[in-house]
């Protein structure tokens, strides 16, 4: 069942999205070569829980044991923070879900550590461009298949990358994962009709090599079978009659003085 939401729901989602985006902006300030992914996760947990008084919704979800999913290089998604030390040339995809005052917000953002190879920089650029192209298709009257078709045509046909098939976008509202399912591949003019009041994510995961994946023994971390690098960008959209609202657009938000003070005083 696809739920349709109202302005009362949207306001709560926007509140959660502001904290989510501020968390990403804070991460952008501190992420660097030489730190571990667990240090990043600990920082985000304290920023969200102690500083913002919000709930890191991924922590404990289905047994997931961390605040953030931090996926590095050939890890597709659900990466476990740990003792991995970030180094120059890494692609780091950080997925963050916030619950606040009954609202949920979900967004993944990828970060380059230092200078990337030419191929990996193109991968990041194409992944973000594919997300933006897909958002233009997320309008009333179109179908969910138009979103995936736009991503696949751009990433695979025009740029010779591969769209990961095993993980897709999703509705979000009362629960973290709802209908509709939003594949990042497929045929245009197929799937559910997009309606005002829908809320869903678009979150293409694009591989520089082939898309087949394998799971690590922990049952969570997904990696490309061929070891090729992956990039992911994700936005959460509210669908209005006049077009999609990107509530996880980081450019809409900024860090306040209290946030900057927290970052300055945080001890890694």
PyMOL commands that set and color helices and strands:
alter all, ss='L'
color gray80, all
select helices_A, chain A and resi 7-30+37-51+61-63+118-137+144-158+250-252+257-265
alter helices_A, ss='H'
color red, helices_A
select strands_A, chain A and resi 55-56+69-72+75-77+91-100+103-112+162-163+169-171+178-182+199-202+205-207+213-215+222-224+230-232+235-240+243-246
alter strands_A, ss='S'
color yellow, strands_A
deselect
rebuild
show_as cartoon
